Amino acid sequence: MNGIVINYTYSGDEKEWENVVGTFVSALDADTEIGEGFSYIVSKSRESNRRTHIGRWKSQEILTLVQSRDYFKIFAARLKELAGDSLSPEPMAVTVQTQSA
């Protein structure tokens, strides 16, 4: 399984941020073609303005499908606007995980 970790800081309007990430996650959940082939977790630090997103996909085909969706293109652009220069994406390869992951 492959994935991405995206780190950034955000200190703007919390409702706007929640709307942007919530809309994206809802669109992923509603996309029946993706099924369980793509997962996405969004978190924020309790002690700072640091945000982290973790995306994982089962195949390159699933990733290509997600990236072709309008909701992904809108989300990517909005996230870049919100995070600015602090946006730091890093590709990852999952090497070990629990059975429930």
ZAPA-970327 format. One line per 3 residues: for each residue y negated, z negated, x of N, C-alpha, C. Coordinates in Angstrom, 3 decimals, decimal comma. Each point is the difference from the previous one (the first is absolute). Last residue first. Layout:
N
Y:Z:X:Y:Z:X:Y:Z:X; ...
//
This chain:
101
2,188:-10,082:-5,917:-1,259:0,729:0,284:-0,007:1,390:-0,564; 3,631:-3,480:0,053:-0,824:0,136:-1,209:-1,266:0,811:0,209; 3,127:-1,093:3,558:0,669:0,839:-0,994:-0,863:0,243:-1,221
-2,447:-0,862:4,673:0,928:-0,742:-0,840:0,626:0,942:-1,020; -1,578:2,006:4,731:-0,587:-0,565:-1,203:1,057:-0,788:-0,761; -1,407:3,193:4,817:0,859:-1,034:-0,566:-0,699:-0,538:-1,232
-1,895:3,739:2,134:1,219:-0,065:0,795:1,004:-1,012:-0,531; -4,477:3,352:-1,490:0,702:-1,224:-0,318:1,319:0,003:0,776; -4,698:2,417:1,301:1,379:0,299:-0,346:0,692:-1,329:-0,249
-5,504:1,866:-0,081:1,055:-0,917:0,415:1,359:0,557:-0,405; -5,841:1,199:0,717:1,342:0,360:-0,465:1,028:-1,006:0,508; -5,271:-0,943:-0,922:0,973:0,097:1,081:1,374:0,342:-0,577
-5,875:-0,378:-1,160:1,375:0,282:-0,412:0,918:0,130:1,219; -5,003:-2,081:-1,215:0,897:0,165:1,135:1,431:0,227:-0,480; -5,700:-0,618:-1,463:1,306:0,508:-0,440:0,871:0,317:1,210
-4,729:-1,397:-0,011:1,012:-1,020:0,287:1,417:0,457:-0,360; -4,238:2,462:-0,759:0,538:0,124:1,351:1,087:-1,020:0,320; -0,744:0,593:-5,114:-0,876:0,516:1,053:0,708:0,120:1,331
1,307:-1,671:-4,673:0,327:-0,619:1,288:-0,913:0,459:1,122; -0,409:1,737:-4,528:-0,063:-1,464:-0,063:0,156:-0,643:1,374; 0,430:4,752:-0,457:-1,361:-0,422:-0,341:-0,137:-1,522:0,048
4,278:1,823:0,560:-0,822:0,291:1,180:-1,451:-0,414:-0,243; 2,930:-0,276:-3,592:0,313:-1,036:0,973:-0,822:0,197:1,266; -0,312:3,279:-3,345:-0,681:-1,240:-0,405:0,258:-1,121:1,002
2,245:4,140:0,627:-1,446:0,169:0,180:-0,751:-1,289:-0,320; 4,637:0,107:-0,788:-0,255:0,097:1,441:-1,498:0,116:0,277; 1,439:0,090:-4,547:0,146:-1,315:0,621:-0,342:0,034:1,489
0,113:4,080:-2,362:-1,130:-0,814:-0,445:0,043:-1,367:0,675; 3,627:2,822:0,752:-1,190:0,551:0,650:-1,242:-0,805:-0,363; 4,074:-1,067:-2,145:0,032:-0,374:1,415:-1,266:0,466:0,708
0,645:1,234:-4,512:-0,292:-1,429:0,098:0,029:-0,480:1,448; 1,221:4,501:-1,014:-1,444:-0,235:-0,085:-0,330:-1,477:0,152; 4,479:2,046:2,260:-0,524:-0,449:-1,289:-1,515:-0,216:0,055
2,979:1,106:3,733:-0,459:1,168:-0,758:-0,655:-0,381:-1,329; 2,073:-3,188:3,027:-1,254:0,507:0,563:-0,542:1,210:-0,746; 4,227:-1,820:-1,243:-1,077:-0,970:-0,276:-1,332:0,546:0,491
3,761:2,580:1,046:-0,247:0,005:-1,444:-1,150:-0,947:-0,352; 1,550:0,014:4,421:-0,720:1,246:-0,287:-0,353:0,083:-1,482; 2,730:-3,566:1,362:-1,360:-0,164:0,505:-0,844:1,229:-0,318
4,552:0,231:-1,046:-0,687:-0,948:-0,893:-1,449:-0,184:0,447; 2,733:2,602:2,754:-0,247:0,692:-1,266:-0,740:-0,893:-0,989; 1,581:-1,730:4,115:-1,222:0,777:0,183:-0,363:0,740:-1,283
2,829:-4,480:-0,562:0,160:1,310:0,633:-1,358:0,681:0,156; 0,551:-4,539:-1,672:1,385:0,269:0,389:0,182:1,325:0,708; -4,418:-3,520:-0,081:0,616:1,103:-0,731:1,358:0,331:0,590
-4,546:-3,869:-0,172:1,305:0,391:0,546:0,592:1,099:-0,862; -4,946:-3,063:1,215:0,682:1,032:-0,767:1,316:0,343:0,674; -4,052:-4,018:-0,031:1,252:0,432:0,615:0,659:0,991:-0,953
-5,138:-2,540:1,124:0,826:0,795:-0,904:1,257:0,390:0,777; -4,327:-3,857:0,396:1,143:0,710:0,569:0,744:0,720:-1,111; -5,097:-2,736:1,426:0,904:0,555:-1,014:1,115:0,752:0,721
-4,249:-3,945:1,038:1,031:0,917:0,479:0,916:0,419:-1,154; -3,877:-3,223:0,363:-0,152:1,232:-0,781:1,045:1,045:0,381; 0,934:-5,423:0,401:-0,981:0,945:0,525:-0,101:1,203:-0,938
3,020:-3,764:-0,720:-0,989:-0,633:0,862:-1,063:0,945:0,550; 3,929:1,023:-2,757:-0,614:-1,118:-0,718:-1,175:-0,583:0,781; 1,871:5,251:0,087:0,041:-1,295:0,663:-0,654:-1,057:-0,871
2,399:4,350:-2,081:-1,261:-0,381:0,626:0,150:-1,398:0,565; 3,264:4,647:-1,706:-0,275:-1,430:0,112:-1,369:-0,221:0,618; 3,849:3,845:-2,286:-1,386:-0,224:0,409:-0,224:-1,512:0,054
4,300:3,928:-0,111:-0,419:-1,389:-0,137:-1,430:-0,115:0,522; 4,018:3,906:-1,620:-1,339:-0,264:0,519:-0,375:-1,433:-0,305; 4,366:4,116:0,098:-0,501:-1,322:-0,385:-1,329:-0,261:0,694
3,844:4,181:-1,406:-1,261:-0,346:0,646:-0,413:-1,376:-0,481; 3,967:2,181:-1,606:-0,094:0,588:1,328:-1,242:-0,363:0,767; 1,836:-0,892:-4,662:0,049:-1,083:0,970:-0,118:0,507:1,424
-1,989:3,106:-3,733:1,012:-1,022:-0,235:-0,096:-1,135:0,996; -2,222:4,581:-0,669:0,117:-0,782:1,229:1,078:-1,061:-0,133; -1,249:2,787:-3,655:0,636:0,837:1,025:0,221:-0,766:1,298
-2,358:-1,882:-3,790:1,458:-0,018:-0,129:0,719:0,867:1,029; -4,783:-2,724:-0,394:0,470:1,306:0,483:1,526:0,013:0,045; -2,807:-3,869:-1,068:0,174:0,907:-1,135:0,584:1,352:0,394
-1,084:-3,420:3,250:1,014:-0,539:-0,906:0,303:0,950:-1,154; -3,522:1,101:2,971:1,298:0,077:0,682:1,118:-0,463:-0,928; -4,341:-0,520:-1,572:0,369:1,424:0,018:1,342:0,197:0,704
-1,873:-4,315:0,038:0,445:0,359:-1,357:0,434:1,452:-0,076; -1,926:-1,508:4,005:1,338:-0,578:-0,168:0,548:0,323:-1,394; -4,443:1,359:0,903:0,964:0,712:0,844:1,422:-0,524:-0,213
-3,541:-2,217:-2,157:0,180:1,335:-0,583:1,034:0,795:0,794; -1,299:-4,200:1,702:0,800:-0,133:-1,215:0,283:1,329:-0,670; -2,914:-0,265:3,765:1,406:-0,179:0,394:0,907:-0,118:-1,223
-4,639:0,506:-0,856:0,465:1,114:0,827:1,480:-0,159:0,343; -2,177:-3,523:-2,319:0,164:1,176:-0,839:0,577:1,175:0,789; -1,141:-3,960:2,303:1,187:-0,210:-0,830:0,265:1,204:-0,896
-3,959:0,042:2,536:1,168:0,114:0,863:1,291:-0,139:-0,811; -4,038:-0,745:-2,268:0,112:1,410:0,370:1,248:0,217:0,852; -1,116:-4,421:-1,072:0,503:0,716:-1,182:0,176:1,487:0,301
-2,000:-2,771:3,299:1,439:-0,253:-0,132:0,603:0,750:-1,194; -4,321:1,243:3,163:0,306:-0,430:-1,357:1,513:-0,103:-0,200; -1,157:-0,049:5,061:-0,798:0,470:-1,124:0,430:-0,605:-1,319
1,691:-0,239:4,759:-0,761:-1,145:-0,512:-0,887:0,387:-1,176; 4,460:1,539:3,509:-0,807:0,383:-1,152:-0,695:-1,244:-0,526; 3,303:2,257:4,410:-0,767:-1,093:-0,576:-0,832:0,551:-1,160
5,021:1,625:2,179:-1,450:0,204:-0,036:-0,663:-1,268:-0,496; 5,192:2,760:1,113:-0,810:-1,213:0,080:-1,472:0,379:-0,043; 5,249:2,119:-1,061:-1,433:0,283:0,031:-0,736:-1,332:-0,022
5,179:2,313:0,994:-0,743:-1,241:-0,184:-1,468:0,358:0,162; 4,790:2,922:-1,250:-1,321:-0,109:0,601:-0,547:-1,396:-0,291; 5,223:2,795:0,214:-1,103:-0,594:-0,734:-1,294:0,039:0,764
5,877:1,333:-0,571:-1,257:0,071:0,730:-1,106:-0,604:-0,834; 5,760:-0,230:0,465:-1,180:0,000:-0,855:-1,235:0,000:0,895
//
